């Protein structure tokens, strides 16, 4: 893997991570009506086990989807540069 490919992959992955975090917050707010129980927040301290587990599942699902999208996008971008 050359340096350009690593930079492109890193940039797309970081962007996908930020977008994924915003997406999780938005989905959680719409589904539950309250802020996401992220670590270090008042919501996390007051969250029930069921609510915390649900948030973990939603976060993991969105993270897996975003990682797949980021990998595929990075591969497409790199393929265009290497032609």
Gaussian input, Z-matrix of N, CA and C with variables (Angstrom, degrees):
# hf/3-21g

backbone

0 1
 N
 C     1     B1
 C     2     B2     1     A1
 N     3     B3     2     A2     1     D1
 C     4     B4     3     A3     2     D2
 C     5     B5     4     A4     3     D3
 N     6     B6     5     A5     4     D4
 C     7     B7     6     A6     5     D5
 C     8     B8     7     A7     6     D6
 N     9     B9     8     A8     7     D7
 C    10    B10     9     A9     8     D8
 C    11    B11    10    A10     9     D9
 N    12    B12    11    A11    10    D10
 C    13    B13    12    A12    11    D11
 C    14    B14    13    A13    12    D12
 N    15    B15    14    A14    13    D13
 C    16    B16    15    A15    14    D14
 C    17    B17    16    A16    15    D15
 N    18    B18    17    A17    16    D16
 C    19    B19    18    A18    17    D17
 C    20    B20    19    A19    18    D18
 N    21    B21    20    A20    19    D19
 C    22    B22    21    A21    20    D20
 C    23    B23    22    A22    21    D21
 N    24    B24    23    A23    22    D22
 C    25    B25    24    A24    23    D23
 C    26    B26    25    A25    24    D24
 N    27    B27    26    A26    25    D25
 C    28    B28    27    A27    26    D26
 C    29    B29    28    A28    27    D27
 N    30    B30    29    A29    28    D28
 C    31    B31    30    A30    29    D29
 C    32    B32    31    A31    30    D30
 N    33    B33    32    A32    31    D31
 C    34    B34    33    A33    32    D32
 C    35    B35    34    A34    33    D33
 N    36    B36    35    A35    34    D34
 C    37    B37    36    A36    35    D35
 C    38    B38    37    A37    36    D36
 N    39    B39    38    A38    37    D37
 C    40    B40    39    A39    38    D38
 C    41    B41    40    A40    39    D39
 N    42    B42    41    A41    40    D40
 C    43    B43    42    A42    41    D41
 C    44    B44    43    A43    42    D42
 N    45    B45    44    A44    43    D43
 C    46    B46    45    A45    44    D44
 C    47    B47    46    A46    45    D45
 N    48    B48    47    A47    46    D46
 C    49    B49    48    A48    47    D47
 C    50    B50    49    A49    48    D48
 N    51    B51    50    A50    49    D49
 C    52    B52    51    A51    50    D50
 C    53    B53    52    A52    51    D51
 N    54    B54    53    A53    52    D52
 C    55    B55    54    A54    53    D53
 C    56    B56    55    A55    54    D54
 N    57    B57    56    A56    55    D55
 C    58    B58    57    A57    56    D56
 C    59    B59    58    A58    57    D57
 N    60    B60    59    A59    58    D58
 C    61    B61    60    A60    59    D59
 C    62    B62    61    A61    60    D60
 N    63    B63    62    A62    61    D61
 C    64    B64    63    A63    62    D62
 C    65    B65    64    A64    63    D63
 N    66    B66    65    A65    64    D64
 C    67    B67    66    A66    65    D65
 C    68    B68    67    A67    66    D66
 N    69    B69    68    A68    67    D67
 C    70    B70    69    A69    68    D68
 C    71    B71    70    A70    69    D69
 N    72    B72    71    A71    70    D70
 C    73    B73    72    A72    71    D71
 C    74    B74    73    A73    72    D72
 N    75    B75    74    A74    73    D73
 C    76    B76    75    A75    74    D74
 C    77    B77    76    A76    75    D75
 N    78    B78    77    A77    76    D76
 C    79    B79    78    A78    77    D77
 C    80    B80    79    A79    78    D78
 N    81    B81    80    A80    79    D79
 C    82    B82    81    A81    80    D80
 C    83    B83    82    A82    81    D81
 N    84    B84    83    A83    82    D82
 C    85    B85    84    A84    83    D83
 C    86    B86    85    A85    84    D84
 N    87    B87    86    A86    85    D85
 C    88    B88    87    A87    86    D86
 C    89    B89    88    A88    87    D87
 N    90    B90    89    A89    88    D88
 C    91    B91    90    A90    89    D89
 C    92    B92    91    A91    90    D90
 N    93    B93    92    A92    91    D91
 C    94    B94    93    A93    92    D92
 C    95    B95    94    A94    93    D93
 N    96    B96    95    A95    94    D94
 C    97    B97    96    A96    95    D95
 C    98    B98    97    A97    96    D96
 N    99    B99    98    A98    97    D97
 C   100   B100    99    A99    98    D98
 C   101   B101   100   A100    99    D99
 N   102   B102   101   A101   100   D100
 C   103   B103   102   A102   101   D101
 C   104   B104   103   A103   102   D102
 N   105   B105   104   A104   103   D103
 C   106   B106   105   A105   104   D104
 C   107   B107   106   A106   105   D105
 N   108   B108   107   A107   106   D106
 C   109   B109   108   A108   107   D107
 C   110   B110   109   A109   108   D108
 N   111   B111   110   A110   109   D109
 C   112   B112   111   A111   110   D110
 C   113   B113   112   A112   111   D111
 N   114   B114   113   A113   112   D112
 C   115   B115   114   A114   113   D113
 C   116   B116   115   A115   114   D114
 N   117   B117   116   A116   115   D115
 C   118   B118   117   A117   116   D116
 C   119   B119   118   A118   117   D117
 N   120   B120   119   A119   118   D118
 C   121   B121   120   A120   119   D119
 C   122   B122   121   A121   120   D120
 N   123   B123   122   A122   121   D121
 C   124   B124   123   A123   122   D122
 C   125   B125   124   A124   123   D123
 N   126   B126   125   A125   124   D124
 C   127   B127   126   A126   125   D125
 C   128   B128   127   A127   126   D126
 N   129   B129   128   A128   127   D127
 C   130   B130   129   A129   128   D128
 C   131   B131   130   A130   129   D129
 N   132   B132   131   A131   130   D130
 C   133   B133   132   A132   131   D131
 C   134   B134   133   A133   132   D132
 N   135   B135   134   A134   133   D133
 C   136   B136   135   A135   134   D134
 C   137   B137   136   A136   135   D135
 N   138   B138   137   A137   136   D136
 C   139   B139   138   A138   137   D137
 C   140   B140   139   A139   138   D138
 N   141   B141   140   A140   139   D139
 C   142   B142   141   A141   140   D140
 C   143   B143   142   A142   141   D141
 N   144   B144   143   A143   142   D142
 C   145   B145   144   A144   143   D143
 C   146   B146   145   A145   144   D144
 N   147   B147   146   A146   145   D145
 C   148   B148   147   A147   146   D146
 C   149   B149   148   A148   147   D147
 N   150   B150   149   A149   148   D148
 C   151   B151   150   A150   149   D149
 C   152   B152   151   A151   150   D150
 N   153   B153   152   A152   151   D151
 C   154   B154   153   A153   152   D152
 C   155   B155   154   A154   153   D153
 N   156   B156   155   A155   154   D154
 C   157   B157   156   A156   155   D155
 C   158   B158   157   A157   156   D156
 N   159   B159   158   A158   157   D157
 C   160   B160   159   A159   158   D158
 C   161   B161   160   A160   159   D159
 N   162   B162   161   A161   160   D160
 C   163   B163   162   A162   161   D161
 C   164   B164   163   A163   162   D162
 N   165   B165   164   A164   163   D163
 C   166   B166   165   A165   164   D164
 C   167   B167   166   A166   165   D165
 N   168   B168   167   A167   166   D166
 C   169   B169   168   A168   167   D167
 C   170   B170   169   A169   168   D168
 N   171   B171   170   A170   169   D169
 C   172   B172   171   A171   170   D170
 C   173   B173   172   A172   171   D171
 N   174   B174   173   A173   172   D172
 C   175   B175   174   A174   173   D173
 C   176   B176   175   A175   174   D174
 N   177   B177   176   A176   175   D175
 C   178   B178   177   A177   176   D176
 C   179   B179   178   A178   177   D177
 N   180   B180   179   A179   178   D178
 C   181   B181   180   A180   179   D179
 C   182   B182   181   A181   180   D180
 N   183   B183   182   A182   181   D181
 C   184   B184   183   A183   182   D182
 C   185   B185   184   A184   183   D183
 N   186   B186   185   A185   184   D184
 C   187   B187   186   A186   185   D185
 C   188   B188   187   A187   186   D186
 N   189   B189   188   A188   187   D187
 C   190   B190   189   A189   188   D188
 C   191   B191   190   A190   189   D189
 N   192   B192   191   A191   190   D190
 C   193   B193   192   A192   191   D191
 C   194   B194   193   A193   192   D192
 N   195   B195   194   A194   193   D193
 C   196   B196   195   A195   194   D194
 C   197   B197   196   A196   195   D195
 N   198   B198   197   A197   196   D196
 C   199   B199   198   A198   197   D197
 C   200   B200   199   A199   198   D198
 N   201   B201   200   A200   199   D199
 C   202   B202   201   A201   200   D200
 C   203   B203   202   A202   201   D201
 N   204   B204   203   A203   202   D202
 C   205   B205   204   A204   203   D203
 C   206   B206   205   A205   204   D204
 N   207   B207   206   A206   205   D205
 C   208   B208   207   A207   206   D206
 C   209   B209   208   A208   207   D207
 N   210   B210   209   A209   208   D208
 C   211   B211   210   A210   209   D209
 C   212   B212   211   A211   210   D210
 N   213   B213   212   A212   211   D211
 C   214   B214   213   A213   212   D212
 C   215   B215   214   A214   213   D213
 N   216   B216   215   A215   214   D214
 C   217   B217   216   A216   215   D215
 C   218   B218   217   A217   216   D216
 N   219   B219   218   A218   217   D217
 C   220   B220   219   A219   218   D218
 C   221   B221   220   A220   219   D219
 N   222   B222   221   A221   220   D220
 C   223   B223   222   A222   221   D221
 C   224   B224   223   A223   222   D222
 N   225   B225   224   A224   223   D223
 C   226   B226   225   A225   224   D224
 C   227   B227   226   A226   225   D225
 N   228   B228   227   A227   226   D226
 C   229   B229   228   A228   227   D227
 C   230   B230   229   A229   228   D228
 N   231   B231   230   A230   229   D229
 C   232   B232   231   A231   230   D230
 C   233   B233   232   A232   231   D231
 N   234   B234   233   A233   232   D232
 C   235   B235   234   A234   233   D233
 C   236   B236   235   A235   234   D234
 N   237   B237   236   A236   235   D235
 C   238   B238   237   A237   236   D236
 C   239   B239   238   A238   237   D237
 N   240   B240   239   A239   238   D238
 C   241   B241   240   A240   239   D239
 C   242   B242   241   A241   240   D240
 N   243   B243   242   A242   241   D241
 C   244   B244   243   A243   242   D242
 C   245   B245   244   A244   243   D243
 N   246   B246   245   A245   244   D244
 C   247   B247   246   A246   245   D245
 C   248   B248   247   A247   246   D246

   B1=1.4487
   B2=1.5273
   B3=1.3049
   B4=1.4536
   B5=1.5314
   B6=1.3175
   B7=1.4694
   B8=1.5251
   B9=1.3156
   B10=1.4675
   B11=1.5227
   B12=1.3122
   B13=1.4586
   B14=1.5284
   B15=1.3168
   B16=1.4599
   B17=1.5275
   B18=1.3293
   B19=1.4644
   B20=1.5258
   B21=1.3134
   B22=1.4656
   B23=1.5202
   B24=1.3165
   B25=1.4599
   B26=1.5201
   B27=1.3255
   B28=1.4599
   B29=1.5218
   B30=1.3129
   B31=1.4631
   B32=1.5187
   B33=1.3110
   B34=1.4645
   B35=1.5277
   B36=1.3239
   B37=1.4622
   B38=1.5221
   B39=1.3360
   B40=1.4662
   B41=1.5291
   B42=1.3088
   B43=1.4610
   B44=1.5255
   B45=1.3141
   B46=1.4665
   B47=1.5226
   B48=1.3228
   B49=1.4615
   B50=1.5161
   B51=1.3144
   B52=1.4683
   B53=1.5204
   B54=1.3228
   B55=1.4629
   B56=1.5313
   B57=1.3212
   B58=1.4637
   B59=1.5135
   B60=1.3246
   B61=1.4636
   B62=1.5195
   B63=1.3200
   B64=1.4704
   B65=1.5331
   B66=1.3334
   B67=1.4578
   B68=1.5285
   B69=1.3277
   B70=1.4685
   B71=1.5238
   B72=1.3232
   B73=1.4697
   B74=1.5246
   B75=1.3323
   B76=1.4649
   B77=1.5306
   B78=1.3277
   B79=1.4640
   B80=1.5287
   B81=1.3341
   B82=1.4635
   B83=1.5228
   B84=1.3207
   B85=1.4581
   B86=1.5245
   B87=1.3362
   B88=1.4640
   B89=1.5275
   B90=1.3309
   B91=1.4650
   B92=1.5224
   B93=1.3355
   B94=1.4631
   B95=1.5213
   B96=1.3138
   B97=1.4578
   B98=1.5192
   B99=1.3189
   B100=1.4665
   B101=1.5230
   B102=1.3380
   B103=1.4591
   B104=1.5195
   B105=1.3120
   B106=1.4670
   B107=1.5346
   B108=1.3301
   B109=1.4679
   B110=1.5288
   B111=1.3206
   B112=1.4683
   B113=1.5261
   B114=1.3155
   B115=1.4620
   B116=1.5284
   B117=1.3281
   B118=1.4542
   B119=1.5163
   B120=1.3209
   B121=1.4633
   B122=1.5241
   B123=1.3277
   B124=1.4688
   B125=1.5241
   B126=1.3250
   B127=1.4584
   B128=1.5262
   B129=1.3287
   B130=1.4639
   B131=1.5157
   B132=1.3174
   B133=1.4614
   B134=1.5271
   B135=1.3060
   B136=1.4611
   B137=1.5278
   B138=1.3124
   B139=1.4645
   B140=1.5240
   B141=1.3229
   B142=1.4575
   B143=1.5293
   B144=1.3272
   B145=1.4594
   B146=1.5161
   B147=1.3059
   B148=1.4611
   B149=1.5248
   B150=1.3318
   B151=1.4584
   B152=1.5412
   B153=1.3174
   B154=1.4631
   B155=1.5274
   B156=1.3200
   B157=1.4623
   B158=1.5312
   B159=1.3146
   B160=1.4664
   B161=1.5106
   B162=1.3279
   B163=1.4621
   B164=1.5265
   B165=1.3210
   B166=1.4706
   B167=1.5264
   B168=1.3167
   B169=1.4670
   B170=1.5284
   B171=1.3308
   B172=1.4689
   B173=1.5273
   B174=1.3253
   B175=1.4672
   B176=1.5209
   B177=1.3119
   B178=1.4710
   B179=1.5253
   B180=1.3212
   B181=1.4593
   B182=1.5257
   B183=1.3189
   B184=1.4676
   B185=1.5269
   B186=1.3357
   B187=1.4677
   B188=1.5293
   B189=1.3205
   B190=1.4661
   B191=1.5269
   B192=1.3096
   B193=1.4633
   B194=1.5224
   B195=1.3235
   B196=1.4573
   B197=1.5264
   B198=1.3186
   B199=1.4592
   B200=1.5306
   B201=1.3229
   B202=1.4566
   B203=1.5277
   B204=1.3180
   B205=1.4632
   B206=1.5289
   B207=1.3251
   B208=1.4656
   B209=1.5252
   B210=1.3281
   B211=1.4648
   B212=1.5249
   B213=1.3116
   B214=1.4679
   B215=1.5255
   B216=1.3277
   B217=1.4653
   B218=1.5156
   B219=1.3246
   B220=1.4626
   B221=1.5234
   B222=1.3151
   B223=1.4647
   B224=1.5308
   B225=1.3299
   B226=1.4685
   B227=1.5235
   B228=1.3470
   B229=1.4571
   B230=1.5241
   B231=1.3195
   B232=1.4590
   B233=1.5310
   B234=1.3307
   B235=1.4630
   B236=1.5275
   B237=1.3269
   B238=1.4666
   B239=1.5239
   B240=1.3352
   B241=1.4630
   B242=1.5090
   B243=1.3141
   B244=1.4647
   B245=1.5197
   B246=1.3118
   B247=1.4725
   B248=1.4929
   A1=107.80
   A2=117.12
   A3=119.11
   A4=111.25
   A5=116.18
   A6=121.43
   A7=112.47
   A8=117.37
   A9=120.65
   A10=110.12
   A11=116.39
   A12=120.48
   A13=110.46
   A14=117.62
   A15=121.02
   A16=111.17
   A17=116.68
   A18=120.27
   A19=111.64
   A20=116.97
   A21=120.94
   A22=110.03
   A23=117.18
   A24=121.36
   A25=110.75
   A26=117.36
   A27=121.00
   A28=111.08
   A29=117.11
   A30=120.91
   A31=112.37
   A32=116.81
   A33=120.31
   A34=110.30
   A35=117.90
   A36=121.40
   A37=111.06
   A38=117.74
   A39=120.92
   A40=110.03
   A41=116.53
   A42=120.11
   A43=112.16
   A44=116.39
   A45=120.60
   A46=110.81
   A47=117.01
   A48=120.24
   A49=112.50
   A50=115.89
   A51=120.24
   A52=110.26
   A53=116.36
   A54=121.03
   A55=110.99
   A56=116.95
   A57=120.91
   A58=112.32
   A59=117.29
   A60=120.97
   A61=111.94
   A62=116.09
   A63=120.53
   A64=110.61
   A65=115.73
   A66=120.41
   A67=111.25
   A68=116.79
   A69=120.48
   A70=110.48
   A71=116.97
   A72=120.30
   A73=111.27
   A74=116.19
   A75=121.11
   A76=110.94
   A77=116.35
   A78=119.92
   A79=111.77
   A80=115.96
   A81=119.84
   A82=110.51
   A83=117.37
   A84=121.55
   A85=110.88
   A86=116.93
   A87=120.36
   A88=112.06
   A89=117.27
   A90=120.89
   A91=112.42
   A92=117.47
   A93=119.44
   A94=113.51
   A95=116.75
   A96=119.70
   A97=113.36
   A98=118.04
   A99=121.30
   A100=109.32
   A101=115.37
   A102=119.57
   A103=110.51
   A104=115.57
   A105=121.61
   A106=110.23
   A107=117.03
   A108=120.05
   A109=112.15
   A110=116.11
   A111=120.45
   A112=110.01
   A113=115.31
   A114=122.60
   A115=110.58
   A116=115.50
   A117=120.78
   A118=114.45
   A119=118.47
   A120=120.94
   A121=109.93
   A122=115.33
   A123=119.96
   A124=110.82
   A125=116.35
   A126=120.30
   A127=111.14
   A128=117.13
   A129=120.97
   A130=110.95
   A131=117.17
   A132=120.86
   A133=111.30
   A134=116.65
   A135=120.97
   A136=113.61
   A137=118.08
   A138=121.73
   A139=111.26
   A140=114.75
   A141=119.60
   A142=108.65
   A143=115.87
   A144=119.66
   A145=110.56
   A146=117.16
   A147=121.82
   A148=111.35
   A149=116.29
   A150=120.80
   A151=110.29
   A152=116.89
   A153=120.90
   A154=110.96
   A155=116.75
   A156=120.67
   A157=110.68
   A158=116.69
   A159=120.80
   A160=111.68
   A161=116.30
   A162=120.23
   A163=110.76
   A164=116.74
   A165=120.52
   A166=110.89
   A167=116.72
   A168=120.48
   A169=110.93
   A170=116.21
   A171=120.22
   A172=110.11
   A173=116.61
   A174=120.68
   A175=111.61
   A176=116.86
   A177=120.74
   A178=111.01
   A179=116.97
   A180=120.77
   A181=111.24
   A182=116.22
   A183=119.89
   A184=110.33
   A185=117.60
   A186=120.69
   A187=111.44
   A188=117.48
   A189=120.91
   A190=110.96
   A191=116.77
   A192=120.67
   A193=110.52
   A194=116.74
   A195=120.51
   A196=111.59
   A197=117.98
   A198=120.77
   A199=110.85
   A200=116.24
   A201=120.21
   A202=110.86
   A203=116.36
   A204=121.10
   A205=110.39
   A206=116.93
   A207=121.17
   A208=111.07
   A209=117.18
   A210=120.49
   A211=111.55
   A212=115.97
   A213=119.69
   A214=111.18
   A215=116.31
   A216=119.88
   A217=111.16
   A218=116.36
   A219=120.24
   A220=110.72
   A221=116.90
   A222=120.16
   A223=111.51
   A224=116.86
   A225=120.12
   A226=111.58
   A227=115.96
   A228=119.89
   A229=110.84
   A230=116.43
   A231=120.80
   A232=111.05
   A233=116.66
   A234=120.20
   A235=111.20
   A236=117.43
   A237=120.37
   A238=111.13
   A239=117.28
   A240=120.58
   A241=112.66
   A242=117.23
   A243=120.18
   A244=113.10
   A245=118.16
   A246=120.55
   A247=111.49
   D1=124.76
   D2=-179.50
   D3=-84.63
   D4=173.99
   D5=-174.30
   D6=-64.55
   D7=-39.90
   D8=-179.80
   D9=-62.97
   D10=-43.92
   D11=179.74
   D12=-63.03
   D13=-40.72
   D14=178.53
   D15=-64.24
   D16=-41.96
   D17=179.10
   D18=-65.36
   D19=-43.70
   D20=179.20
   D21=-63.32
   D22=-45.92
   D23=-179.75
   D24=-62.76
   D25=-42.83
   D26=179.12
   D27=-63.99
   D28=-45.29
   D29=179.95
   D30=-61.61
   D31=-45.06
   D32=179.88
   D33=-66.71
   D34=-39.26
   D35=-179.82
   D36=-66.10
   D37=-42.70
   D38=178.47
   D39=-64.23
   D40=-44.21
   D41=177.53
   D42=-60.83
   D43=-41.81
   D44=178.39
   D45=-65.44
   D46=-36.78
   D47=177.97
   D48=-64.67
   D49=-43.09
   D50=178.09
   D51=-65.23
   D52=-46.34
   D53=178.25
   D54=-61.68
   D55=-40.82
   D56=178.65
   D57=-62.45
   D58=-41.09
   D59=177.62
   D60=-62.61
   D61=-42.82
   D62=177.48
   D63=-64.64
   D64=-39.16
   D65=179.61
   D66=-64.93
   D67=-42.92
   D68=177.95
   D69=-61.43
   D70=-45.67
   D71=179.07
   D72=-59.61
   D73=-44.19
   D74=-179.79
   D75=-64.12
   D76=-48.81
   D77=-179.24
   D78=-62.24
   D79=-41.45
   D80=-179.33
   D81=-64.58
   D82=-42.80
   D83=179.81
   D84=-63.08
   D85=-43.25
   D86=-179.97
   D87=-68.72
   D88=-37.62
   D89=-176.57
   D90=-78.24
   D91=-38.87
   D92=-173.04
   D93=-107.30
   D94=-19.98
   D95=-178.78
   D96=82.47
   D97=3.66
   D98=178.29
   D99=-131.88
   D100=164.46
   D101=179.07
   D102=-65.85
   D103=154.69
   D104=179.60
   D105=-65.52
   D106=139.44
   D107=-179.40
   D108=-81.50
   D109=68.40
   D110=-179.97
   D111=-77.33
   D112=151.51
   D113=-178.57
   D114=-54.98
   D115=133.36
   D116=177.08
   D117=88.29
   D118=0.18
   D119=179.93
   D120=-102.56
   D121=163.03
   D122=176.80
   D123=-62.82
   D124=-34.79
   D125=179.43
   D126=-62.20
   D127=-38.13
   D128=179.55
   D129=-67.54
   D130=-37.86
   D131=-179.47
   D132=-67.68
   D133=-30.40
   D134=-177.24
   D135=-97.83
   D136=-4.57
   D137=-175.37
   D138=-71.81
   D139=140.31
   D140=174.29
   D141=-74.90
   D142=165.75
   D143=178.80
   D144=-60.32
   D145=-41.55
   D146=-179.26
   D147=-62.87
   D148=-42.06
   D149=179.45
   D150=-67.34
   D151=-42.47
   D152=179.00
   D153=-64.67
   D154=-40.61
   D155=178.71
   D156=-66.06
   D157=-41.54
   D158=177.14
   D159=-61.23
   D160=-41.83
   D161=178.22
   D162=-64.28
   D163=-40.24
   D164=178.92
   D165=-63.05
   D166=-40.87
   D167=179.62
   D168=-65.96
   D169=-45.64
   D170=179.11
   D171=-62.14
   D172=-43.96
   D173=179.72
   D174=-61.91
   D175=-44.58
   D176=-179.77
   D177=-64.81
   D178=-40.54
   D179=179.08
   D180=-62.85
   D181=-47.97
   D182=179.57
   D183=-64.60
   D184=-40.13
   D185=178.98
   D186=-62.07
   D187=-41.88
   D188=179.56
   D189=-65.12
   D190=-41.90
   D191=178.89
   D192=-65.51
   D193=-45.70
   D194=-179.29
   D195=-64.59
   D196=-36.55
   D197=178.36
   D198=-65.51
   D199=-41.18
   D200=177.94
   D201=-63.73
   D202=-44.93
   D203=178.56
   D204=-62.84
   D205=-42.73
   D206=-179.93
   D207=-63.53
   D208=-43.87
   D209=179.32
   D210=-61.94
   D211=-45.42
   D212=-179.62
   D213=-65.98
   D214=-40.78
   D215=179.17
   D216=-65.20
   D217=-42.99
   D218=179.31
   D219=-62.48
   D220=-41.54
   D221=178.70
   D222=-62.98
   D223=-38.68
   D224=178.52
   D225=-66.80
   D226=-42.65
   D227=-179.99
   D228=-64.97
   D229=-44.94
   D230=179.55
   D231=-63.59
   D232=-38.72
   D233=178.28
   D234=-62.00
   D235=-36.62
   D236=177.87
   D237=-67.27
   D238=-37.34
   D239=-179.78
   D240=-71.49
   D241=-29.61
   D242=-174.56
   D243=-88.90
   D244=-3.60
   D245=179.26
   D246=-73.30

